[in-house]
Amino acid sequence: MKRHKNLTFRKTENTILFRANVFNKINVIELFDNFELALKPWEFTADRVCNIDEPGVSTVVQAPNIVAQLGTKEVV
């Protein structure tokens, strides 16, 4: 970094997990089909199923620091 004054460390914007993954009708149907297949053999009751949106489960993917040119607006 001392040699290349035109480079800097940048932190990209964090991405919400469902936006990072493709969220469309086909994937949602596949998700519920897999969910049904997973529950069917064991016959779980409703009180045994956990909600993924519980506190403590992060849905944000932490972005790493990257090296980019100084003065660029958008870092991919």
PyMOL commands that set and color helices and strands:
alter all, ss='L'
color gray80, all
select helices_A, chain A and resi 17-20+25-39+46-48
alter helices_A, ss='H'
color red, helices_A
select strands_A, chain A and resi 7-11+15-16+60-61+65-69
alter strands_A, ss='S'
color yellow, strands_A
deselect
rebuild
show_as cartoon
